[in-house]
Amino acid sequence: MARGMGGVPPTAVAGATKEGTVSAFDSKRGLGEIRGDDDRAYPFHCTKIADGTREIPVGVAVEFRVAPGPLGRWEAVEIRRTG
C-alpha cells in the first residue's frame, strides 16, 4: 500500500473531518497536539484554530481537518471546539 507523509496512507487522512482532544499546548510557542479518535497524534499551530483565538486548553474536545503541513507531516487545521 502506498504511504503518505509520516507513513500514513494519504486517503486515510487528507481532508477528512476528524474528532479528538487537545493533548498538549505550549502557549509561548503556539504549538500543540491533538490526539485523534483514531489514536494518532496531529500537531498544530495556534493560527489553525478556526475561531481566531491563539490558545486552546488541554483536554478540550475538538473537530478538525487534516492537511499536509510545511514540515512534511500531517497536521490539524480548521480546529473547532465541540464541547
TASULFEN-V363640 format. One line per field, one symbol per residue. ss: DSSP state (@ for helix, = for strand, . for the rest). A space follows every 10 residues. Layout:
ss=???
This chain:
ss=....@@@..@ @@@...==== ======.... ======.... =====@@@=. .......... ========.. ...======= =..
